[in-house]
Amino acid sequence: MRLIGIRVNPHKVLYSIVEDNNDSYEVINQELIIPVSFNLPQKLKYIRKTFLDILNEYVVLRAGIKLTEYSGYQSPDVNRVMIEGVILEMLASSKVERYFAGTKVSIAASLGLAADGTITRIIDGHETYAGIADWPTISKEHRECIMTALATNT
C-alpha cells in the first residue's frame, strides 16, 4: 500500500512516499519548492494542482499531513496554515481512501506510541522506527513526513 506524509514550511512542502510492504518500508523523500514570484492565490493553486498530480502519479491510497504545532509563545505562520488548509481540502476531494491530519501528539497516538516523548525522540533521530533504513541520515522534516504517512495506516 502506498502512503504519503506531508509537512508544510512557508516556502516549501516536504513529502515522503512510503510503500508499505507489510514487513518493510520503501521511502522516497521529496520537496516541492513554492515559487517566490507567485502571489498567494497562485501559490495555493500551484500546490493543490501539483499534489493532485503527485497522488495520481504514485497511486497513493492514504495520505497524512502534519499540522502546525501551536504554542502560547508564538503565533502560527498564516501562510503555512493556509497551505495546510488547501492540502486538506485537496485530500478531501481526491481519490485517496483515507487521510489524516494531526500534530505530533495525535501522530503518536495513531501509531500507538506512549505519551512520554517517544515520538519526539524518534523524529529527532535519537531512536529508529519500524526498521526504516538509514533513519538517522533522513532529515528531521522528512522523518515527520514518514511518521505522518505511517499514522494513516493504522
HELIX and SHEET records of a PDB file:
HELIX    1   1 LEU A   40  TYR A   58  1                                  19    
HELIX    2   2 VAL A   78  ALA A   92  1                                  15    
HELIX    3   3 LYS A  104  LEU A  111  1                                   8    
HELIX    4   4 THR A  118  ILE A  123  1                                   6    
HELIX    5   5 TRP A  135  THR A  137  5                                   3    
HELIX    6   6 LYS A  140  ALA A  151  1                                  12    
SHEET    1   A 5 TYR A  25  ILE A  33  0                                        
SHEET    2   A 5 LYS A  12  ASP A  20 -1                                        
SHEET    3   A 5 ARG A   2  VAL A   8 -1                                        
SHEET    4   A 5 ARG A  62  LYS A  66  1                                        
SHEET    5   A 5 ARG A  98  GLY A 102  1                                        
END                                                                             
